[in-house]
Amino acid sequence: MNSMYEILMDLPLFQGVSRDKLSELIEKTPFHFLKYSNGQEIIAANSNCTHMKFIISGKVTIETQCRNLKIKLYENLSSPNVLGPDYLFGRTTAYPFAAYANGDCGILQISKSDYINILQSDNVFLFNMLNVISRNSQRYSDKLLSLSTGSVAERLAFFITSLTQRTGTGIKISFKQKDMCTLLGIQRSSFINTMNKLQENGLITFTMSEIEVHNREDFLNIVHSNE
């Protein structure tokens, strides 16, 4: 089993920190290790983010539901990773997604007050956190125009890449066609034609109620193709 030091060094937001500093943290900071079995809820949708939660083993499924529309987007995050760091601070601290164990998984949990102390203890922690928050914020602004002015494929790509992580896998969208067309601002015929073309090109598997994304990078390339 990995030592506490090895576990922390693998995690985003702890990378680049000296061994001495991590040893000091291990002595002073309460780290809570939680185990979840397959399907068990880790985060409830719309619950307040009061702790930093890191995936230290296994895999977690993220479920994001569009408000007032029958559309759900799923992705899998594997260890080492962090769940929703953007929501620890700011005006909105409620998670916009639910998280469930995908098989057995382990979570390292640190309270907000303890994590603030960590950020204040070394600039490396602070810079790591700022980089993560900035990167997540920029992925929305970089693609915003695609949602209203782009092609159907670009609009779908914006939706997928904005709501999933760079390391996300197993991305799926379950939907009611009427709601999907409303979200993308298109007619049903345009939606079906585009999905069929994307499927023919090997980017997705498409049914009348589900889209399975084969590779997130393909949709990132669609967004960037017209920049």
C-alpha positions in Angstrom: 0.0 0.0 0.0 1.3 3.5 -0.8 2.5 5.7 2.0 0.7 8.8 2.9 3.4 10.8 1.2 3.1 8.9 -2.0 -0.7 9.3 -2.0 -0.5 13.1 -1.5 2.2 13.5 -4.1 0.0 11.9 -6.7 -2.9 14.3 -6.1 -3.6 17.4 -8.1 -3.1 20.5 -5.8 -0.2 18.7 -3.9 2.2 18.2 -6.8 5.5 20.0 -6.6 5.5 20.3 -2.8 8.6 19.3 -0.9 8.7 16.1 1.1 9.4 18.1 4.3 6.4 20.3 3.8 4.1 17.2 3.2 5.6 15.5 6.3 4.7 18.6 8.3 1.1 18.5 6.9 0.7 14.9 7.7 1.5 15.6 11.3 -0.7 18.6 11.7 -3.7 18.1 9.4 -6.7 15.8 10.0 -7.0 13.7 6.8 -10.2 11.6 6.6 -10.0 8.5 4.5 -13.4 7.2 3.3 -14.3 4.0 1.5 -17.3 3.7 -0.8 -18.8 0.6 -2.5 -20.2 0.4 -6.0 -23.1 2.8 -6.6 -22.8 4.5 -3.2 -23.4 8.3 -3.2 -20.3 10.4 -2.5 -21.8 13.8 -3.3 -25.5 14.7 -3.5 -26.4 17.1 -6.3 -26.9 20.7 -5.0 -25.3 19.9 -1.6 -22.8 22.4 -0.3 -19.1 21.9 -0.8 -17.6 22.0 2.7 -14.6 19.7 2.1 -12.0 19.1 -0.6 -12.6 15.5 -1.8 -9.8 13.7 -3.6 -10.1 10.3 -5.4 -7.2 8.2 -4.1 -8.3 4.8 -5.4 -10.8 3.5 -7.9 -13.2 5.4 -10.1 -16.1 7.9 -9.6 -19.1 8.5 -11.9 -20.2 12.1 -12.2 -23.9 12.8 -13.1 -24.9 16.3 -14.2 -28.5 17.0 -14.9 -29.6 20.0 -16.9 -32.1 22.1 -15.0 -35.7 21.9 -16.3 -34.6 19.6 -19.1 -34.6 15.8 -19.2 -30.9 15.6 -20.1 -28.2 14.0 -18.0 -24.4 13.9 -18.7 -22.2 11.2 -17.2 -18.4 10.9 -17.0 -16.0 8.8 -15.1 -13.0 10.2 -13.1 -10.2 7.9 -12.0 -7.7 8.3 -9.2 -5.7 10.5 -8.6 -8.2 13.3 -9.0 -10.2 16.0 -7.2 -14.0 16.5 -7.2 -15.3 20.0 -7.8 -12.6 22.2 -6.3 -14.2 25.2 -8.0 -17.1 25.1 -5.5 -15.1 25.3 -2.3 -15.1 29.1 -2.6 -17.2 31.8 -4.2 -20.9 32.8 -4.1 -22.1 29.5 -5.3 -20.7 26.6 -3.2 -23.3 24.0 -4.2 -22.2 21.1 -6.3 -24.0 21.1 -9.7 -23.5 17.4 -10.0 -23.9 14.1 -8.1 -21.0 11.7 -7.6 -21.2 7.9 -7.1 -18.6 5.2 -6.6 -18.0 3.2 -9.8 -16.8 0.0 -8.2 -15.0 0.3 -4.9 -13.2 3.5 -4.4 -11.4 5.6 -1.8 -11.8 9.3 -1.0 -9.5 11.6 1.0 -11.5 14.4 2.6 -10.1 17.6 4.0 -12.3 20.2 5.7 -12.5 23.7 4.2 -10.9 25.3 7.2 -8.0 22.8 7.2 -7.5 23.3 3.5 -7.4 27.1 3.9 -4.6 26.5 6.4 -2.8 24.3 3.8 -3.1 27.0 1.2 -1.6 29.6 3.6 1.3 27.3 4.6 3.1 27.3 1.2 2.8 29.2 -2.1 3.0 26.0 -4.1 -0.4 24.8 -2.7 -1.9 28.2 -3.5 -0.5 28.4 -7.0 -1.8 24.8 -7.7 -5.3 25.8 -6.5 -5.3 29.0 -8.5 -4.2 27.2 -11.7 -7.0 24.6 -11.3 -9.6 27.2 -10.8 -8.3 29.4 -13.6 -8.1 26.5 -16.0 -11.7 25.4 -15.3 -13.0 29.0 -15.7 -11.2 29.5 -19.0 -12.6 26.4 -20.6 -16.1 28.1 -20.5 -15.1 31.4 -21.9 -12.9 29.9 -24.7 -16.0 28.0 -26.1 -18.9 30.3 -25.3 -19.6 31.6 -28.8 -19.9 28.0 -30.1 -23.1 27.5 -28.2 -25.0 30.2 -30.0 -23.2 30.7 -33.3 -21.5 27.4 -34.1 -22.7 24.4 -36.1 -24.7 21.6 -34.4 -21.5 19.6 -33.9 -19.8 22.6 -32.3 -22.7 23.3 -30.0 -22.7 19.7 -28.8 -18.9 19.8 -28.4 -19.2 22.9 -26.3 -21.8 21.2 -24.1 -19.6 18.1 -23.6 -16.2 19.7 -23.1 -17.6 22.5 -20.8 -19.2 20.0 -18.4 -16.6 17.3 -18.3 -13.0 17.1 -17.0 -9.9 16.9 -19.2 -9.3 13.4 -17.7 -13.0 12.3 -17.9 -13.8 9.0 -19.6 -16.9 7.0 -20.3 -18.8 10.2 -21.3 -22.5 9.6 -22.0 -25.6 11.8 -22.5 -29.0 10.5 -21.8 -31.8 12.7 -23.1 -35.3 13.4 -24.4 -34.9 14.5 -28.0 -37.2 17.5 -27.6 -35.1 18.8 -24.7 -31.8 18.1 -26.5 -33.0 20.2 -29.5 -34.1 22.9 -27.1 -30.7 23.0 -25.4 -28.8 23.2 -28.7 -31.4 25.6 -30.3 -31.9 23.4 -33.4 -34.6 21.4 -35.2 -35.0 17.7 -34.7 -34.0 16.9 -38.3 -30.7 18.9 -37.9 -30.0 17.1 -34.7 -30.5 13.6 -36.1 -28.5 14.3 -39.3 -25.6 15.6 -37.3 -25.6 12.7 -34.8 -25.7 10.3 -37.7 -22.7 11.9 -39.3 -20.8 11.9 -36.1 -21.5 8.3 -35.7 -20.4 7.5 -39.2 -17.1 9.2 -38.5 -16.6 7.1 -35.4 -16.9 9.9 -32.8 -20.1 8.7 -31.1 -22.5 5.8 -30.7 -26.0 7.3 -31.1 -29.5 6.1 -30.2 -32.7 8.1 -30.0 -32.2 8.6 -26.2 -28.4 8.3 -25.6 -25.1 9.6 -27.0 -21.9 7.7 -26.0 -18.7 9.8 -26.6 -15.8 7.7 -27.8 -13.1 10.2 -27.1 -13.4 13.6 -25.4 -10.4 14.9 -27.4 -12.3 14.6 -30.6 -14.9 17.1 -29.4 -12.2 19.4 -28.0 -10.8 19.5 -31.6 -14.2 20.4 -33.0 -14.4 23.4 -30.6 -10.9 24.5 -31.5 -11.2 23.9 -35.3 -12.8 27.3 -35.9 -10.8 29.4 -33.5 
